């Protein structure tokens, strides 16, 4: 999985390419840990994300909780598979999805 | 510059692969050169050296391959070790080349270049070994710190001196007949090595590492030293890197078998953990042989030794059956631990007589208060009134249940999903009711089923799941599960099982309400 970050002041856009599952989520978790402090706006671009598992959801939830205290978080461009995972798990009611 | 080498090592995850490819290439090249040139005009001892070198490069290649293959191998220690091994392979290759071009006037220039490279490589390998000892047995001793600084600082000048030798015989020369000869100031080429040996010895003395580890590291000095004492006086024998290889193999054997022992212990513990977990799930079927108003069957196949999926069923009282299907985020030991805690909590709240909505809300608040690792679990919970067939349920982020009524087929029930349990405190859940008639069948599962993947990366999906269910829908719960299981296994084929696979089927036989859902 490749992670592309673009920083604009205190707004960060993170684009993921590939699968976010048990093997790749630690990578995302590490990246976020170093990038989140000081951010006011976090946007995820999932246009190239093929699949997300519960391990990936866990990392998203952690990021969401952190950003609740510092600013806002948005998830954009989800495909059908990811959208259904969000709906079934109830994440679509919690996350800001566009 | 020395720091740059090390930083490059630390950040490059491909060192084992690159080192293996380098060593393999050198081996093939060396064998080809020997075959093409033959050994004409060479002294017996020189041929002996070449033979030992070829064997040495082969051994390095094999070890590098096995280190590369084991994906567990990572970290700066392994990177350094692999680099030493690669440098050793290069040294053996260059040494063989030196003898192959020795005494051939037309190869004078090549002789000079190969020898210069040999000297440079020797410096690098000494530096790498110092870094290895410092990293694995490192101390805060003042002497060893200063030795380390000197070694890093002197590496570049020492390398430059080797290149100077191309133009002026600082350490050696190659005469008109193509013979390599040491010069008067040859001894200064050993200066860097001498400083490194002192530093390593100081480090070994000051280190608190176990004696065994120190002895193994020291062998990298003692074995080549022994070799030098025995053969140093004779021109024609240059087996010091073959000797060094002996030490490297020793280090490899210890380094990587120690890991093996820890691994074996962990494996047996995991097997025990798997057994504990398996026996926590109700697995005796039929579970309530004295009751004929329902039949139930369930199975859980973890992807690793222990999993995060679980199911549960229990009689809340004589007239109510509780059903649980759940999936913890993640797999393996962390998920299994979280699973045990969640299962016990949910069952306890259910046995207190709480409604499904209350069970999930209480379990969620309890789990959120103790959830530093921020794991979560998706749960479907239902309470079946065995007298009326009314199934009251609530869903916390779990897959849609599947229901077959006696006069119909299996269909997805698209219930409303609350948020996963353990995600956020204070979440509210919504209950709903399903009316089961005698002969109705309920099928519950976790996402391991629709997300089972074949080797082409395609998902099994809920459509195939429904098809598989329809094939076996007239059977008993056990037959239904076995049928679905075999369809999934056929679909997945050779691909490894990626997620835990858990299913439960309930058939309601008792008196039910005549009204439709």
Interface residues (C-beta under 8 A of the other chain):
Chain A: X21 X22 X53 X54 X55 X57 X58 X61 X62 X65 X81 X87 X88 X89 X90 X91 X93 X94
Chain B: X327 X328 X329 X330 X331 X374 X375 X376 X378 X396 X397 X398 X399 X400 X417 X418 X419 X420 X423 X424 X447 X451 X459 X498 X499
